[in-house]
Amino acid sequence: MSWDPVEVFRMAERIPWIRDLHLYEEVGSTNDIARDLGEMGAPEGVVVLADAQRAGRGRAGRSWWTPPGVALAVSILVRPRRPPGDWPQLMMIAGLAAVESIEAVGCPAGLKWPNDIMIPPDRNRATPASAWRKAGGILVESVPPAFAVIGIGVNVNTSLEAAPPELAEILGSIRETVGHAIPRLMVLEGLLRAFARLYTEWSEGASMLERWAARLIMLGQPVRLHAAGRIWEGLAESVSAEGGLWLRLPDGRREYFLAGDVSLRWS
């Protein structure tokens, strides 16, 4: 197992919000394990961590590649007290926590609607958003009103040369951007600390919308959106508290989307 169990459990003890941590060498999906724990009555604050995943998944059932020893594959169980209509902000909390933890190790980071964690190919923050790469993703699976599971994957020291061909053009890795290996435990601890803090704020009534919107690299930019079986083009204008995207079309009309795939396009 590439994770050092002693170091991992000591890290968890330093974050009082974490109630329990389950560590695995390899699993199908950390989200599946966390969901099973939730259905068995496990408390909020349970974390599931794996060194590798065989069947990690992203939004819309897509697969997520998690090779051993180099990436984060972590799921967090929560039992929100806020009404289910507010639960879409769990994805915002996870995104903000991921960005904070990545920036803490010297790598610029941002988010792309709805759930992608993005980094530039080098440390230059001025690199056009269209050149940024996907370094991770977020998958929230809710079982309202009982619980939700937030899965987060991050490419820390992933070698892009080893990536499947269909992913090589879009993936990013913290190591590739900063030019040297980064301790995974450092990123993990930063992520879990930030998540615990932000989730506590949200549980006490705070909104994550403005902070999340400020991290979206495509707002104010022309985008191409695949949604509802067709392609839309326009300006990514704003987002809602429910996590939806407002798109300004070339004819001036606005369209609202709760799901879809965004790509940045440039003339």
C-alpha positions as CSV (number, residue, x, y, z in Angstrom):
1,M,0.0,0.0,0.0
2,S,1.5,3.3,-1.0
3,W,-0.3,5.2,1.7
4,D,1.5,5.0,5.0
5,P,-1.4,4.0,7.4
6,V,0.3,5.4,10.4
7,E,0.7,8.8,8.8
8,V,-2.8,8.8,7.3
9,F,-4.5,8.0,10.6
10,R,-2.3,10.6,12.5
11,M,-3.5,13.1,9.9
12,A,-7.1,12.2,10.5
13,E,-6.6,12.7,14.3
14,R,-5.4,16.2,13.6
15,I,-8.8,17.1,12.0
16,P,-11.5,16.8,14.8
17,W,-14.4,16.9,12.3
18,I,-13.3,13.5,10.9
19,R,-15.2,10.8,12.9
20,D,-13.6,7.8,11.2
21,L,-11.3,7.0,8.3
22,H,-11.4,3.8,6.2
23,L,-8.2,3.1,4.3
24,Y,-7.9,0.7,1.4
25,E,-5.1,-0.4,-1.0
26,E,-7.6,-0.8,-3.9
27,V,-11.3,-0.6,-4.3
28,G,-13.9,-0.4,-7.0
29,S,-15.1,3.0,-6.0
30,T,-14.7,4.9,-2.7
31,N,-18.1,6.4,-3.3
32,D,-19.7,3.0,-3.3
33,I,-18.1,2.1,0.1
34,A,-19.1,5.4,1.6
35,R,-22.6,5.0,0.4
36,D,-22.8,1.5,1.9
37,L,-21.5,3.0,5.2
38,G,-24.2,5.7,5.1
39,E,-26.9,3.2,4.5
40,M,-25.7,1.2,7.5
41,G,-26.0,4.3,9.7
42,A,-22.4,5.6,9.8
43,P,-22.1,9.1,11.2
44,E,-21.3,12.3,9.4
45,G,-17.5,12.8,9.0
46,V,-16.6,9.4,7.8
47,V,-13.9,9.4,5.2
48,V,-13.0,6.6,2.7
49,L,-9.6,6.7,1.1
50,A,-8.0,4.4,-1.4
51,D,-4.6,4.1,-3.0
52,A,-6.2,3.0,-6.3
53,Q,-9.7,2.5,-7.8
54,R,-10.7,-0.1,-10.4
55,A,-14.1,1.5,-11.2
56,G,-13.9,5.1,-10.2
57,R,-16.5,7.2,-11.9
58,G,-17.4,10.8,-12.6
59,R,-20.5,12.5,-13.6
60,A,-23.0,10.8,-16.0
61,G,-21.5,7.4,-15.3
62,R,-18.1,8.2,-16.9
63,S,-15.1,6.3,-15.7
64,W,-12.4,8.1,-13.7
65,W,-8.8,6.8,-13.9
66,T,-7.0,6.4,-10.6
67,P,-3.7,4.6,-10.9
68,P,-2.0,3.4,-7.6
69,G,0.4,5.6,-5.6
70,V,0.0,8.9,-7.4
71,A,-3.5,10.3,-7.0
72,L,-6.2,11.1,-4.4
73,A,-9.3,9.0,-4.4
74,V,-11.4,10.1,-1.4
75,S,-15.1,10.1,-0.4
76,I,-16.7,12.0,2.5
77,L,-20.0,11.1,4.1
78,V,-22.2,13.9,5.4
79,R,-25.6,14.2,6.9
80,P,-26.6,17.8,6.1
81,R,-29.1,19.5,8.4
82,R,-30.0,22.0,5.7
83,P,-32.9,21.2,3.3
84,P,-32.2,19.0,0.3
85,G,-32.7,22.1,-2.0
86,D,-29.5,23.5,-0.6
87,W,-27.5,20.3,-1.1
88,P,-26.1,21.2,-4.6
89,Q,-23.7,23.5,-2.7
90,L,-21.9,20.4,-1.4
91,M,-20.3,20.2,-4.8
92,M,-19.2,23.9,-4.4
93,I,-17.7,23.1,-1.0
94,A,-15.7,20.2,-2.4
95,G,-14.5,22.3,-5.4
96,L,-13.4,25.1,-3.1
97,A,-11.6,22.7,-0.8
98,A,-9.8,21.1,-3.7
99,V,-8.6,24.4,-5.1
100,E,-7.4,25.6,-1.7
101,S,-5.4,22.4,-1.1
102,I,-3.8,22.5,-4.6
103,E,-2.8,26.1,-4.3
104,A,-1.3,25.4,-0.9
105,V,1.4,23.2,-2.6
106,G,2.3,25.9,-5.1
107,C,0.1,25.0,-8.1
108,P,-2.5,27.4,-9.5
109,A,-6.0,26.0,-9.6
110,G,-9.6,26.8,-10.6
111,L,-12.9,25.1,-11.4
112,K,-14.9,24.5,-14.6
113,W,-18.6,24.1,-14.4
114,P,-20.1,21.9,-13.2
115,N,-17.5,19.7,-11.4
116,D,-14.0,19.8,-12.9
117,I,-10.9,20.7,-11.0
118,M,-8.6,22.6,-13.4
119,I,-4.9,23.6,-13.4
120,P,-2.7,25.3,-16.0
121,P,0.1,23.3,-17.8
122,D,2.7,25.5,-15.9
123,R,2.7,27.9,-13.0
124,N,1.7,30.9,-15.1
125,R,-1.7,31.9,-14.0
126,A,-2.0,34.1,-17.1
127,T,-2.2,31.0,-19.3
128,P,-5.4,31.2,-21.3
129,A,-8.3,29.3,-19.6
130,S,-8.6,27.2,-22.8
131,A,-5.2,25.7,-22.1
132,W,-6.0,24.6,-18.6
133,R,-6.2,20.9,-17.9
134,K,-8.5,18.7,-15.8
135,A,-6.6,17.6,-12.7
136,G,-9.5,16.2,-10.9
137,G,-13.3,15.9,-10.5
138,I,-16.1,15.8,-8.0
139,L,-19.0,13.4,-7.8
140,V,-21.8,14.1,-5.2
141,E,-24.3,11.3,-4.7
142,S,-27.2,12.3,-2.5
143,V,-29.7,10.1,-0.6
144,P,-32.0,12.9,0.8
145,P,-32.9,13.5,3.5
146,A,-30.6,11.0,5.0
147,F,-27.1,11.6,3.7
148,A,-24.8,12.5,0.8
149,V,-21.4,11.2,-0.3
150,I,-18.9,13.5,-1.9
151,G,-16.2,11.9,-4.0
152,I,-13.1,13.8,-4.9
153,G,-10.3,12.7,-7.2
154,V,-7.1,14.7,-7.8
155,N,-4.1,13.9,-10.0
156,V,-1.2,14.7,-7.7
157,N,1.9,12.9,-9.1
158,T,0.1,11.2,-12.0
159,S,2.3,10.7,-15.1
160,L,0.4,12.0,-18.1
161,E,2.5,9.7,-20.3
162,A,0.8,6.8,-18.7
163,A,-2.7,8.1,-19.2
164,P,-5.1,6.3,-21.5
165,P,-5.0,7.8,-25.0
166,E,-8.5,9.2,-24.7
167,L,-7.5,11.2,-21.6
168,A,-4.0,12.3,-22.5
169,E,-5.1,15.6,-24.2
170,I,-7.3,16.8,-21.3
171,L,-5.7,15.6,-18.1
172,G,-3.4,17.6,-15.9
173,S,-1.2,16.7,-12.9
174,I,0.1,18.8,-10.1
175,R,3.5,17.3,-10.5
176,E,3.6,18.1,-14.2
177,T,2.6,21.7,-13.5
178,V,5.0,22.5,-10.7
179,G,7.9,20.3,-12.0
180,H,8.4,18.0,-9.1
181,A,6.6,15.4,-7.0
182,I,4.3,16.6,-4.2
183,P,3.5,14.6,-1.0
184,R,0.0,13.2,-1.5
185,L,-0.6,13.4,2.3
186,M,0.0,17.2,2.2
187,V,-2.7,17.6,-0.5
188,L,-5.1,15.2,1.3
189,E,-4.8,17.0,4.6
190,G,-5.3,20.4,3.1
191,L,-8.3,19.1,1.2
192,L,-9.9,17.5,4.3
193,R,-9.2,20.5,6.5
194,A,-10.7,22.9,4.0
195,F,-13.7,20.7,3.5
196,A,-14.4,20.5,7.2
197,R,-14.1,24.2,7.6
198,L,-16.3,25.1,4.6
199,Y,-18.9,22.5,5.4
200,T,-19.1,23.8,9.0
201,E,-19.7,27.3,7.7
202,W,-22.3,26.1,5.2
203,S,-24.0,24.0,7.9
204,E,-24.3,27.2,10.0
205,G,-26.1,29.0,7.1
206,A,-23.3,30.4,4.9
207,S,-23.6,30.4,1.1
208,M,-20.8,29.0,-1.0
209,L,-22.1,30.6,-4.3
210,E,-20.0,33.7,-4.5
211,R,-16.7,32.0,-3.5
212,W,-17.4,29.2,-6.0
213,A,-18.3,31.5,-8.8
214,A,-15.1,33.4,-8.3
215,R,-13.1,30.2,-8.9
216,L,-14.9,29.3,-12.2
217,I,-12.4,29.8,-15.0
218,M,-15.1,29.9,-17.8
219,L,-17.3,32.7,-16.4
220,G,-17.3,35.7,-18.8
221,Q,-15.8,33.5,-21.5
222,P,-17.3,32.2,-24.8
223,V,-18.1,28.5,-24.4
224,R,-19.5,25.5,-26.2
225,L,-22.0,23.6,-24.1
226,H,-23.2,20.0,-24.8
227,A,-26.6,19.6,-23.1
228,A,-30.0,18.2,-23.7
229,G,-28.9,16.4,-26.8
230,R,-27.6,19.4,-28.6
231,I,-24.8,21.9,-28.8
232,W,-25.2,25.5,-27.5
233,E,-22.7,28.3,-28.0
234,G,-22.6,31.6,-26.0
235,L,-21.2,33.5,-23.1
236,A,-21.0,31.7,-19.8
237,E,-22.6,34.6,-17.9
238,S,-23.4,33.5,-14.3
239,V,-24.3,30.6,-12.0
240,S,-27.1,30.0,-9.5
241,A,-27.2,28.8,-5.9
242,E,-28.5,25.5,-7.2
243,G,-25.3,25.1,-9.3
244,G,-26.9,25.9,-12.7
245,L,-25.3,27.9,-15.5
246,W,-26.8,30.8,-17.3
247,L,-25.6,31.0,-20.9
248,R,-26.1,34.2,-23.0
249,L,-26.8,33.1,-26.6
250,P,-25.6,35.1,-29.7
251,D,-29.2,36.4,-30.3
252,G,-29.3,37.9,-26.7
253,R,-31.5,35.2,-25.2
254,R,-30.5,33.5,-21.9
255,E,-30.7,29.8,-21.4
256,Y,-30.3,28.0,-18.0
257,F,-28.7,24.6,-17.6
258,L,-28.4,22.3,-14.6
259,A,-26.1,19.8,-16.3
260,G,-23.9,19.6,-19.4
261,D,-20.3,19.5,-20.7
262,V,-18.6,22.9,-21.2
263,S,-15.6,23.5,-23.4
264,L,-13.9,26.8,-23.9
265,R,-13.7,28.1,-27.5
266,W,-11.7,31.0,-28.8
267,S,-11.9,32.9,-32.1
